[in-house]
Amino acid sequence: MSETGFEYSNLSGRESGPFIRTASLLLPGVRAVQRQVEPYAHAWERHNRAAAASSGPLWVVMGDSMSQGVGASAYDRGWVGQLAETLPDHRLVNLSVYGGRVADVVERQIPAMRSLGVEPDLVTVVIGSNDLFSRRFRPLLPAALDEMLRELPVGSIVGSQPGGQPASVDFNRRVDEAAAAGRVRVAEFRDPRMRSWRGRLSADHFHPNDAGYAGMAEIVGEAVARR
């Protein structure tokens, strides 16, 4: 916390990868969703400053663009904003960043949470897709994930990965082991309800739309209710 309040950037500071840059030039749907990135990040920054200055039980969100609500009709119509409607007594600080990887949770987001100087009542983490999709960062994922699971507050809710690829299976095994040890709880994105995305994707055909995020909010909400 600075003297002027909570200061945290919801932008990663990294340039988008070459695939996204090229797709944005060629595909209007990708370009439209990419135009949301900076406005949504700045909207969360304003929201976070107000939440950090208020009182009440604290919910801290960590993750990537899906926790930013990128692809939704407004920044607060992603899964975080929709779930927040069911938790009206909580103040919400969203530390997610577009393009976020597990290492960003360890290196930026957990330290930012600690800087708030308040014990969170609820911590949710949905992360890993950008690591899993990258040949460069996939080999680094196991060590980063283990560190994240050690550093998160006990009882944090961590989303599993829906894919059946070996790296996703290994991700889930590590999260399941941490849950069995009592360190975290699991938001179960392996649930059959998450298998079909027909009609639930945004114009870039990758990020969810409002309906897709409603399904994610339901899954995370069930994990919150099981606390």
C-alpha positions as CSV (number, residue, x, y, z in Angstrom):
1,M,0.0,0.0,0.0
2,S,1.3,3.4,-0.9
3,E,0.5,6.7,0.9
4,T,-2.1,7.4,-1.8
5,G,-3.7,4.0,-1.6
6,F,-3.4,0.6,-3.3
7,E,-1.4,0.8,-6.5
8,Y,-1.3,-2.2,-8.8
9,S,-1.3,-2.6,-12.5
10,N,-3.7,-5.2,-14.0
11,L,-1.5,-5.1,-17.2
12,S,1.3,-7.6,-17.5
13,G,3.7,-5.1,-19.2
14,R,4.4,-7.7,-21.8
15,E,3.6,-7.5,-25.5
16,S,1.1,-10.0,-26.9
17,G,2.7,-12.9,-28.7
18,P,3.2,-13.0,-32.5
19,F,0.1,-15.3,-33.0
20,I,-2.2,-12.8,-31.3
21,R,-0.7,-9.8,-33.1
22,T,-1.1,-11.5,-36.5
23,A,-4.6,-12.8,-35.7
24,S,-5.7,-9.3,-34.5
25,L,-4.6,-7.9,-37.9
26,L,-6.5,-10.6,-39.9
27,L,-9.6,-11.4,-37.8
28,P,-12.1,-8.8,-36.7
29,G,-13.3,-10.9,-33.8
30,V,-9.8,-11.3,-32.3
31,R,-9.2,-7.5,-32.8
32,A,-12.5,-6.6,-31.1
33,V,-11.7,-8.7,-28.0
34,Q,-8.1,-7.4,-27.9
35,R,-9.4,-3.9,-27.7
36,Q,-11.0,-4.8,-24.3
37,V,-7.7,-5.7,-22.7
38,E,-6.5,-2.2,-21.5
39,P,-10.0,-0.8,-20.7
40,Y,-10.9,-3.8,-18.6
41,A,-7.5,-3.7,-16.8
42,H,-8.0,0.0,-16.0
43,A,-11.6,-0.6,-14.8
44,W,-10.3,-3.3,-12.3
45,E,-7.6,-0.9,-11.1
46,R,-10.2,1.7,-10.2
47,H,-12.3,-1.0,-8.6
48,N,-9.4,-2.3,-6.6
49,R,-8.4,1.1,-5.2
50,A,-11.9,1.6,-4.0
51,A,-12.2,-1.9,-2.5
52,A,-8.8,-1.7,-0.8
53,A,-9.9,1.5,0.9
54,S,-13.2,0.1,2.1
55,S,-14.0,-2.5,4.9
56,G,-15.5,-5.9,5.1
57,P,-14.5,-9.5,4.3
58,L,-11.9,-9.5,1.5
59,W,-12.0,-11.6,-1.6
60,V,-8.8,-11.7,-3.6
61,V,-8.8,-12.9,-7.2
62,M,-5.7,-14.1,-9.0
63,G,-5.3,-15.3,-12.5
64,D,-5.2,-14.4,-16.2
65,S,-7.5,-12.8,-18.8
66,M,-10.5,-15.0,-17.9
67,S,-10.5,-13.5,-14.4
68,Q,-10.3,-10.1,-16.1
69,G,-13.5,-10.9,-18.0
70,V,-11.9,-10.4,-21.4
71,G,-14.5,-11.5,-24.0
72,A,-17.5,-10.5,-21.9
73,S,-19.8,-7.6,-22.7
74,A,-18.3,-5.6,-19.8
75,Y,-15.4,-6.0,-17.4
76,D,-17.7,-7.0,-14.6
77,R,-19.7,-9.6,-16.7
78,G,-16.9,-12.2,-16.5
79,W,-17.1,-15.0,-14.0
80,V,-15.6,-12.8,-11.3
81,G,-18.2,-10.0,-11.7
82,Q,-21.1,-12.5,-11.9
83,L,-19.9,-14.4,-8.9
84,A,-19.4,-11.2,-7.0
85,E,-23.2,-10.6,-7.3
86,T,-23.7,-13.6,-5.0
87,L,-21.2,-12.4,-2.5
88,P,-22.5,-8.8,-1.7
89,D,-20.8,-8.7,1.7
90,H,-17.3,-9.1,0.3
91,R,-15.1,-6.4,-1.1
92,L,-13.2,-7.7,-4.1
93,V,-9.6,-7.0,-5.2
94,N,-8.8,-8.5,-8.6
95,L,-5.1,-9.0,-9.2
96,S,-5.4,-11.0,-12.5
97,V,-3.6,-9.8,-15.6
98,Y,-4.1,-10.5,-19.3
99,G,-1.6,-13.1,-20.5
100,G,-1.0,-14.2,-16.9
101,R,1.0,-17.3,-16.1
102,V,1.5,-19.2,-12.9
103,A,4.9,-17.4,-12.4
104,D,3.0,-14.1,-12.4
105,V,0.8,-15.3,-9.5
106,V,4.0,-16.2,-7.6
107,E,6.0,-13.1,-8.5
108,R,3.4,-10.4,-8.7
109,Q,0.0,-11.3,-7.5
110,I,0.7,-13.1,-4.2
111,P,3.1,-10.2,-3.1
112,A,0.4,-7.7,-4.1
113,M,-2.2,-9.6,-2.0
114,R,0.2,-9.5,1.0
115,S,0.8,-5.8,0.6
116,L,-2.9,-5.2,1.4
117,G,-2.0,-6.0,5.0
118,V,-5.4,-7.8,5.5
119,E,-6.0,-11.6,5.9
120,P,-8.3,-12.5,2.9
121,D,-11.6,-14.3,3.7
122,L,-11.5,-15.8,0.3
123,V,-8.8,-16.4,-2.4
124,T,-9.6,-17.7,-5.8
125,V,-7.0,-18.6,-8.5
126,V,-7.8,-19.6,-12.1
127,I,-4.5,-19.8,-14.0
128,G,-2.5,-22.2,-16.2
129,S,-3.9,-21.9,-19.7
130,N,-1.2,-19.6,-21.0
131,D,1.5,-21.9,-19.5
132,L,-0.1,-25.0,-21.0
133,F,-0.5,-23.5,-24.5
134,S,3.1,-22.4,-24.7
135,R,5.9,-24.7,-25.7
136,R,8.3,-22.2,-24.1
137,F,6.6,-22.0,-20.7
138,R,5.0,-25.5,-20.4
139,P,8.3,-27.1,-19.1
140,L,8.5,-24.5,-16.4
141,L,5.0,-25.0,-15.2
142,P,5.5,-27.9,-12.7
143,A,8.0,-26.0,-10.6
144,A,6.1,-22.8,-10.7
145,L,2.8,-24.5,-9.8
146,D,4.3,-26.3,-6.9
147,E,5.7,-22.9,-5.6
148,M,2.3,-21.3,-6.1
149,L,0.5,-24.0,-4.2
150,R,3.0,-23.6,-1.3
151,E,2.7,-19.8,-1.2
152,L,-1.1,-19.5,-1.4
153,P,-3.0,-19.1,1.9
154,V,-4.4,-22.3,3.2
155,G,-7.9,-22.9,1.9
156,S,-7.4,-20.9,-1.3
157,I,-9.6,-22.1,-4.2
158,V,-7.7,-23.2,-7.3
159,G,-9.3,-24.0,-10.6
160,S,-8.5,-27.4,-12.2
161,Q,-7.8,-27.7,-16.0
162,P,-10.4,-29.2,-18.2
163,G,-8.1,-30.7,-20.8
164,G,-6.9,-34.3,-21.0
165,Q,-3.4,-33.5,-22.4
166,P,-0.5,-34.9,-20.3
167,A,0.5,-31.4,-19.1
168,S,-3.1,-30.7,-18.0
169,V,-3.3,-34.0,-16.2
170,D,-0.1,-33.3,-14.4
171,F,-1.4,-29.8,-13.4
172,N,-4.5,-31.4,-12.0
173,R,-2.6,-34.1,-10.1
174,R,-0.5,-31.4,-8.4
175,V,-3.6,-29.4,-7.5
176,D,-5.4,-32.5,-6.3
177,E,-2.5,-33.5,-4.1
178,A,-2.4,-30.1,-2.5
179,A,-6.2,-30.3,-1.9
180,A,-5.8,-33.8,-0.3
181,A,-3.1,-32.3,2.0
182,G,-5.6,-29.6,3.1
183,R,-3.7,-26.7,1.5
184,V,-6.2,-25.7,-1.2
185,R,-9.7,-26.4,-2.4
186,V,-10.5,-27.2,-6.1
187,A,-12.9,-25.4,-8.4
188,E,-13.7,-28.4,-10.6
189,F,-13.5,-27.3,-14.3
190,R,-13.3,-31.0,-15.2
191,D,-17.0,-31.0,-14.5
192,P,-19.0,-32.3,-17.5
193,R,-20.9,-29.0,-17.7
194,M,-17.7,-27.4,-18.9
195,R,-17.2,-29.7,-21.9
196,S,-19.3,-27.9,-24.5
197,W,-18.7,-24.3,-25.3
198,R,-21.2,-24.0,-28.1
199,G,-22.8,-20.5,-27.9
200,R,-20.5,-19.6,-25.0
201,L,-17.5,-18.2,-26.7
202,S,-16.7,-14.5,-27.5
203,A,-15.9,-13.2,-31.0
204,D,-12.3,-14.4,-30.8
205,H,-13.5,-18.0,-30.3
206,F,-11.2,-18.4,-27.4
207,H,-12.4,-16.3,-24.4
208,P,-15.8,-17.0,-23.0
209,N,-18.7,-14.7,-23.5
210,D,-21.2,-13.7,-20.8
211,A,-22.9,-17.1,-21.0
212,G,-19.6,-19.0,-20.8
213,Y,-18.5,-17.0,-17.9
214,A,-21.8,-17.7,-16.1
215,G,-20.8,-21.4,-16.3
216,M,-17.4,-20.7,-14.8
217,A,-19.0,-18.6,-12.0
218,E,-21.3,-21.5,-11.2
219,I,-18.3,-23.9,-10.8
220,V,-16.2,-21.5,-8.7
221,G,-19.4,-20.6,-6.7
222,E,-19.9,-24.2,-5.8
223,A,-16.3,-24.4,-4.5
224,V,-16.9,-21.3,-2.4
225,A,-20.1,-22.8,-1.0
226,R,-18.2,-26.0,0.1
227,R,-15.7,-24.0,2.2
